[in-house]
Amino acid sequence: MPFLEDGTPVDIVLNPLGVPSRMNLGQIYETVLGWAGQKLGVRFSTPIFDGATTDEIAQYIEQAGLPSFGHTYLYDGETGDRFDQKAWSELPLQSQAKKRAEKSAEKRPAAARLPKSEMPKGEIVSGRNADLEALRENVPATEVIVARGVDIYDRIAESLQLALNHELKIKEVHRAQLETIAPNSQGIILGIKPFQYSSYEEICDRAKGAKLIVALDGVTDPRNLGAVTRSAAAFGASGIIIPERRAAAVTASAWKTSAGAAARLPIAQVTNLARTIDDAKKRGMFVIGLDGDSDVQLSEMKVAKEDLMYRDWETDRKSTRLNSSHRL
């Protein structure tokens, strides 16, 4: 880290486009005044509209032997070279505030966690915007947990109203307890039901007429899974097959992107996708592997009445690609 001329290391560096850009001149002057007070052993109080004048601040800065309004050169912590431009510095005050905050945190008792029986089951969605969007899209939820005393803005009010319309349980807990579940909850958490997967055998048995089963490999984004689910349902697919490992699962994001299709179309997780494709062949299905490098068009293919369309999203999936009857 950089250091001052007297060798004092700088603990915190603020980007001029960050916090300082939102500070008015009075706040900057007060901060430099605090640095002077630290040097002089004096504490200042600056009420609104009745604070110290710039002349008074300049006088205290001169008495403390500080650079004019905190402008001083910083030196590179690695090379020792001085930076070209002066920087506004108020390090000692920040250091004391940091120490006081650390001591206060040590004295503060640890937040009590919710009993295990009261923890939300399955997945959780946290945040005012995310919870509202999930409720608007009818994502299957179990309960809404809100922080006691949270400000009821428009989005939280609408979320609570939707929860009442869906007859969901609404639970109010202490803010500290809510933060132990999701640190960035913004005062509200939505509990999501665990998705009920089907089995590959069940999809095959329940399919009527020609089977159209979509198998996905290498899809790790839940939103892509939801989009494929929506398209597969529109084309009348019998179901979707995904690997158990290294693949996206049906989460709240997938459910939302599917636009409700995940509730109608059965989805199965399988241990070995290549073995499942071999079984599909034995069942008389026509297997098609989609490959971006293939020069065969779908319109040129003549398929059997029963088929399985295999979606290959990873170009290096050699084992599953070789199991396809045709590549498109």
Secondary structure, DSSP 8 states (H G I E B T S, - for coil): --B-TTS-B------TTSGGGG--HHHHHHHHHHHHHHHHT------TTS---HHHHHHHHHHHT--GGGEE--B-TTT--B-SS-EE--HHHHHHHHHHHHHHHHHS-------GGGS--SEEEESHHHHHHHHHTT--EEEEEEETT----HHHHHHHHHHHHTT-EEEEE-HHHHHHH-TT-TTEEEEE-----B-HHHHHHH--SS-EEEEEES---HHHHHHHHHHHHHTT-SEEEEESSSS----HHHHHHTTTGGGTS-EEEES-HHHHHHHHHHTT-EEEEE-TT----GGG----SSEEEEEE--TT-HHHHHT-SEE-
